[in-house]
Structure formats: structure tokens, C-alpha cells
Amino acid sequence: MTLTKMLAGIAAAMPMLACAAPAKPAATPATPPVVFSQERYVSCGAYAGVALLAAADMQARGVSAKSALVASGNPISPGLIALTEFAASAQQARAAGSKEGSAHLGVFLAGICYSRSDLPTIAAK
């Protein structure tokens, strides 16, 4: 079979292939796109910093996340306790002596906070 005959056979089959598959409607997003909020991101950065400090306190003193937050004078909420516990487990899992680990973890925690809605945005004054 020559290349010309093979290409002619493929070209002849193309209209049948195009008709065989029905066109799918364009997918519509389930939720509207989220607009970036600088105020929310700054708030989440503050929450991430609080969670990292409380996680370090948890490890140093061997206390719970709630106790570490209370001892440092921070507000107690289920979202902040969960963020602190996650920070503590992530700090334990990272390699010892990792210098950039805390910076990356802080940004990651801020992103988690930003994507969730259980911590309120701190109003700028």
C-alpha cells in the first residue's frame, strides 16, 4: 500500500469519525472565579505566623496547640488550632537543618488559610 492510498483512506474515514462523536457542550464553571483580596492574604499571613510560633512552642514545651495559643495570648478558634497542629506536624516532617523550610511552610500555611473560610479577615486600621 502506498502512502498516497493510505492517506486517502484516512481522509475518507475522517468525516465518519467526526460524525461518530457528538459535540460536547462547553463546560461551565461550578463556582464563580474568586477575586484576589490583598487584605485577606495579609490576614492569612498573620495567621500563618501565629501558627508557626505556636507550633514551635508546642514542640519546645510539649503542650497542645490550644495551650500554646493561650500561652502566647492569641485568640482561640477551631481554624487556628487546626492550622497550628498542621504547622507542628509539617515542622516535624521536614528535614532537620532545612533553612528555607519555615519560609516555604509559612507561605503554604497562608495559602491554606486563604482557601478556607473558617478564619476571619483582619480589618486593616
C-alpha positions as CSV (number, residue, x, y, z in Angstrom):
1,M,0.0,0.0,0.0
2,T,1.4,3.3,-1.0
3,L,1.5,6.4,1.2
4,T,-1.0,8.1,-1.1
5,K,-3.6,5.3,-0.8
6,M,-3.1,5.2,3.0
7,L,-3.6,9.0,3.3
8,A,-6.7,8.8,1.0
9,G,-8.2,6.0,3.2
10,I,-7.6,8.1,6.4
11,A,-9.1,11.2,4.7
12,A,-12.1,9.2,3.7
13,A,-12.6,7.9,7.2
14,M,-12.3,11.3,8.8
15,P,-15.9,12.5,8.1
16,M,-17.2,9.3,9.6
17,L,-15.1,9.8,12.7
18,A,-16.2,13.3,13.1
19,C,-19.9,12.3,12.9
20,A,-19.5,9.4,15.3
21,A,-18.5,11.6,18.3
22,P,-21.2,14.1,19.3
23,A,-20.0,17.5,20.2
24,K,-19.9,18.1,24.0
25,P,-21.2,21.4,25.4
26,A,-18.6,23.8,26.8
27,A,-18.1,23.2,30.5
28,T,-19.3,25.9,32.7
29,P,-17.6,26.6,36.0
30,A,-19.4,25.3,39.1
31,T,-18.4,28.3,41.1
32,P,-17.7,31.9,40.0
33,P,-14.0,32.8,39.8
34,V,-12.5,34.1,43.1
35,V,-11.3,37.6,43.2
36,F,-7.9,38.1,45.0
37,S,-8.2,40.0,48.2
38,Q,-4.9,41.6,49.4
39,E,-6.5,42.2,52.9
40,R,-7.4,38.5,53.2
41,Y,-3.9,37.4,52.1
42,V,-2.2,39.7,54.7
43,S,-4.6,38.4,57.4
44,C,-3.7,34.8,56.4
45,G,0.0,35.7,56.6
46,A,-0.5,36.9,60.1
47,Y,-2.4,33.7,61.0
48,A,0.4,31.6,59.4
49,G,3.0,33.4,61.6
50,V,0.9,32.8,64.7
51,A,0.5,29.1,63.8
52,L,4.3,28.7,63.2
53,L,5.2,30.3,66.5
54,A,2.6,28.3,68.4
55,A,3.8,25.1,66.7
56,A,7.4,25.8,67.8
57,D,6.1,26.4,71.3
58,M,4.2,23.1,71.1
59,Q,7.4,21.3,70.3
60,A,9.6,23.1,72.8
61,R,7.2,22.7,75.8
62,G,5.3,19.6,74.7
63,V,1.9,21.2,75.0
64,S,-1.3,21.1,72.9
65,A,-2.0,23.6,70.1
66,K,-4.7,25.3,72.2
67,S,-2.4,25.6,75.2
68,A,0.4,27.1,73.0
69,L,-2.0,29.6,71.6
70,V,-3.4,30.6,75.0
71,A,0.1,30.9,76.5
72,S,1.1,33.4,73.7
73,G,-2.1,35.4,74.1
74,N,-3.6,34.6,70.7
75,P,-7.3,34.1,70.0
76,I,-8.6,30.5,70.1
77,S,-10.7,29.3,67.2
78,P,-11.0,25.8,65.6
79,G,-9.5,27.1,62.4
80,L,-6.4,28.5,64.1
81,I,-6.0,25.4,66.2
82,A,-6.1,23.2,63.1
83,L,-3.6,25.4,61.3
84,T,-1.3,25.3,64.3
85,E,-1.5,21.5,64.5
86,F,-0.8,21.2,60.8
87,A,2.2,23.6,61.2
88,A,3.6,21.4,64.0
89,S,3.3,18.2,62.0
90,A,4.8,19.8,59.0
91,Q,7.8,21.1,61.0
92,Q,8.4,17.6,62.4
93,A,8.2,16.1,59.0
94,R,10.7,18.5,57.3
95,A,14.4,17.7,57.2
96,A,16.5,18.8,60.1
97,G,18.5,21.9,59.4
98,S,16.4,23.0,56.4
99,K,16.8,26.7,56.3
100,E,14.2,27.6,53.7
101,G,11.6,25.2,55.2
102,S,10.0,27.7,57.5
103,A,9.6,30.4,54.8
104,H,8.0,27.9,52.4
105,L,5.8,26.5,55.2
106,G,4.7,30.0,56.1
107,V,3.6,30.7,52.6
108,F,1.9,27.3,52.3
109,L,0.0,27.9,55.5
110,A,-1.1,31.3,54.3
111,G,-2.4,29.7,51.2
112,I,-4.3,27.1,53.1
113,C,-5.8,29.8,55.3
114,Y,-6.7,31.9,52.2
115,S,-8.5,29.0,50.5
116,R,-10.6,28.2,53.6
117,S,-13.2,30.4,55.2
118,D,-13.0,29.4,58.9
119,L,-10.7,32.2,59.9
120,P,-12.0,35.8,59.6
121,T,-10.2,38.6,57.7
122,I,-8.5,41.0,60.0
123,A,-9.6,44.5,59.2
124,A,-6.9,47.0,58.4
125,K,-6.8,50.1,60.6
